[in-house]
């Protein structure tokens, strides 16, 4: 079970919680300047640290060499948030270890030698960090990290030096978007060292009113302080979002519900859907489900549908290379088929 197909706390607003840490191997040049031989050595060392460890977790991981995957297979992993687009760009020298329930993934030779993450459904940052910390300890049993007494963990990018931690919570915020408070709210969190990114992280668009809230500062505060800071901000964001949703409902209930039901109607009957239109309509349906306006559909099903209708998943669904228009037609067809099971 992964964040996609499992329910979690407060999942009407918080879709997932993820903690990622960056590590480099002592004595090896950073990936950006390392030779192919050194990068292969990093892959071998990380693979051995997990698959040959004495931990019970070692039997739960699969090793994936990105050079052996098709482009579609690589981007399916990106769309499931198991690897980053940057790792795909380095596919010839990159690898990943992914556990069977897809909660933990370890990327090798992205910007740093090791980037490991744990992702849980709903609002569970503390739980994600607890599990990831155990995995980090397992790797460190056989690999010495690049570490400085004063600076902490050394990373390719100075913004990650220190804890090397990036903790993030993926939130669905249609109420704040619709009431036009989203920009002021995001400016406020930036004042406490947090930032908002789109669906696939830095540089990506906030499709479907989905934002990833994460820390900007890794040097100074401890891991626990970073997570506590995000937890406080997320609880406030959840309250702001609930108030915004209630305000929309109270200002014009008929228009509010009509927009939600129209969105479901279009998704159910459209002949073609662009990714942007699909995500926008799905956002309204998700809002309707969480507000109790639409029954018979749950947010877990909508998470699965969202991922199934991303470009690489659709390419796999079709089974061949397609044009952009064919993808839009296939997306509408898949949405219609999935929703017909529950509506």
N, C-alpha and C positions, 0 to 999 in steps of 0.2 A: 504494500500500500504506500502511495506517495502523497505529496501535497495535492496532487491533481484529483485523486479519486478517494480521498479520505476526509471526513469532516473534522474540524478543529474548533477550538474556543473562539467565539465572536466571529465566525466565518462569514457572517452577513456583510461585514465591513473589512475585516482582515482576512485576506486570502491565504497568505503564507508568511512564515517567519524563517529567515535564513541568516546563518552566521558563516562567514568565510574568513580564513586566515591565510596569510602569505608567508612562506618560508623559503629560505635558500640554503643550499648545502655548503657547509664550510669547506674551503679549499677549491671550490669550482667557480669559474667565472660566471657571472650572471648570464642568463640565456641570450640576451641581445648581442653579446660579444663572444659567446662560446662556440667552439667548433662542433660539427656534427658528431664527432667521436665523444666529446664531453657531454653533449646533450643525450646521447644514447646511454652513457654511463649513468646520468641522472635518472633516466627512465628505469634502467636495470636496478638501481639502488632503491628507488621508491617502490617498484614492483615487489622486490624481495622483502622490503620492510613490512609490507602488508601480507602478502600471500604466504610468506614463510615465518610469520610471527607465531608465537605460542597462544595468542589470543583467540577466543572463540569467534571473534569478528572476522578473522582471516578467511574463514570458510564461506563468508557471506559476500565476497567481492568477485567481480569479473574484471579482467584486464582487457582494455580496448586500445589498440594501436590505431590512431586516426588515419594513418596512410592506407590502411586496409579497408576503410569505409568509403562508400560512395558519398557524393555531395549531399544527396537527400538524407542519408543515414546520419551524417554529421549534423545537419541542421535540424533534424528531429531531436537530437540531444540538446541543441541550443533552445529549441522551442519548449522543451520540458525543463529548462533552466538547470540542466545537469552539467553543461560545459558552456564556455563563453564564445562569442564570435571571434575574439582574439585568438583563442586556442585553435579554431578552425583555420585561421590564417597561417598558422604554424604547423599545419597537419603533418608535414613530412618528418618533423622531429618531435611531435607531440603525442601524448598518450593520456589515458584516464583510467582510473579504477572506480567502479561504480557498484555500490552494494545492491542486493537483489530487490529490495523494496524502494530503491531510488531515493532514499533519504540522505545518503552520503555520497559525495563524489570527490575524487582527488584528481586534479588536473596537473599534469607534469609538462614543464617547459612552455608555460604561457609567458607572462611578463616575468614571473619568478619561477624557480625550479619547481616549487610546490604551491599549489593553491587548493586547499581543501575546504569543503563546505558541507554544512548540514542544513537541510530544509524541512520544515514541519508545516502541516496545515494549520491555518488559523493563527491565533496570537500565542506563540509558544517560544519566544526567544530564549528564555532561560533553559528550557529543555533542550533546545537545539545546541546551545553552547555546552551544556553538560555532556552531551554525546560527542560533539566534535572534539572537546578537550580530551576525552578518552582516546579517540583515534589519533590525535596529535601525540599523545604520550606513547602510543604503540609505535608510530613512525620514529619518534625520537630515541627509542630504545636502540635502534641500529644506525641512525643517521645523526651526525652532529650538525646542528644548524649554525648559520652565520649569525653571531650574536655579539653585541657590544654591551659592556656593563652599564654604560651611561645612556646609550641610545635605545637599547633593546634589540629586537629582531631587525636585521638589515635587509632592505628590499631594493629592487631595481628603481622604483619610483620613490622619491623622498616623502611623498604624502602618505606612504604606507609604513614608514619606519616607526618602530616602537612596539606596539602590540601586533602589528600586521593585521589587525582585525577590521573587517567591514561587516557590520551587522545591519540587516535591513528587514523591513516589514512591508509586504505588498498589500496596498489598501485600495478598496473600491470607494471612490469619493464623488459620486454623481450629484449628491445634494450640494456640496460645496461648489462644484463646477456650475450647476444650474443657478445657484443664488449669487454667483460671481464673487464669492468670498475666497476662492481657492488661492489666488495670487497673494492676498494679504496673509492668509494662514501660512503659506509656504515661506513667505518672507520672515514671518515670526519665528518659524523653526530654524531658519538659517542663523538667527541671532544666538541660538544655543548650540551651535556646532553641528547642526544636522542639515541634510540636503534632500531634495526630491529628484528622482530620476524616473524615466519611463519604464515600460513593461520589460524591456531587456537590458535595463541598467543604463550606465552613462552614455549620453548621446542619443538615446532612443526616445521615441515619441510616447506620450502618455495616452495610448490607444484605450478606448473604452472606459475613460475616467479612472484608469488604474495608475497609481503612483507607488514608487518604491521609496520609502523613507529610510535614510541611512545616516551613519555618522560620517563626518568629514575629518575628524581629528583622531589620529591613532597614537600620537606621541604625548605622553603625560598621564592621562587617565588609565586606570587598569581596565582589563576586559570587563569586569563586573560593573565598573562605573559607566563604561560605554553603554552596556546593555540597559542599565538602570535609567540612564538618560533618555534612551530611545523609548523604553517602556512608559516613562512619564509622558513624553510627547505624544506617543501613540494613543494613550488613554484620553488625552485632551482632544486629539484629532477625532477619535471615535465619538466623543461627546459633541463636538462641533458638527460632525456629520449627521448625527441623530437629530440635533436641533434644526439643521438645515432641511432635512427630510420632512420633519414635522411642519416647518414653516411653509414648505411647498404644498403639502397636503392641505393645510388650513387656509392658505391664500386662495386656492381654487381647486377643490377636490376633484371636480369633474374633469377639468383639463389635465390634472396630474394623472388620474387613472386612465383617461383617454389616451394619453401619450404612451403609457405603459402597454395597454392592450393593443394599440396600433402597432407598436414595435413587435409584439408577439405575432400579430397577424401578418406583418410583412415577412418576418422570419419563417413563418409557416408556409407562405404561399409564393415567395419571390422566386423568379426563374434564374436570377443571378445576383450575387452579392460580392462587392469588393470587400477587402479585409477591413478597411476603415468603416464602411457602412455596417458590416456585420458586428464589429466590436461596439459600435455606438448603439445599435439596436439591442445587442446582448446586455449591455450595461443597463438599459431601461428594464429589460425583463428581469435581470438579477435584482434590481431595485424593487420591482413589483413582488418578487418572490419573498424577499426579506421583509417587506412591509406587510405581508399577508394578503396582498391584493390578488396574486396569482397562486392557486393551489395546484397540487399534483406534480410540481417540478421542484427539485431541491437544488441548492447552490453547488453541490458536488457534481451533479449531472451537468450543470452549466460550466463548471471548471473543465470537465472532460470535453465538452463540446467546444469550448474556446480553444483548447489545445489541438483537438482533432481538425479544426478548420484553419490552422496556421498553414502557410504555404508548403513547407516540406512534408507535413503530415498529409496534406491533400495530394501532393505528388505521389506519395507512397500508396494512397487510397486509389488513385487513378491507375498507377502502375506504369506510367510512361511520362516522358517530357511533354509539357503542354504550354500553350500560350497563356497570357494573363487573363484573357477572356474565358478560356476554357477552365481556368482555375476558379474564376468567379461563378461559373455555371456549376462546377463540381461542388463548390462551397454551399451554394443554395440547395443543391440536391442532398448533400449530406445533412445539412441543418434540418431540412424537411423530413428526412428519414428518421433522424434522432428524435425530433420533437413529436413525430407521429406516434411514438411509443408511449408518450406520457400525456398527450393532449387529446 
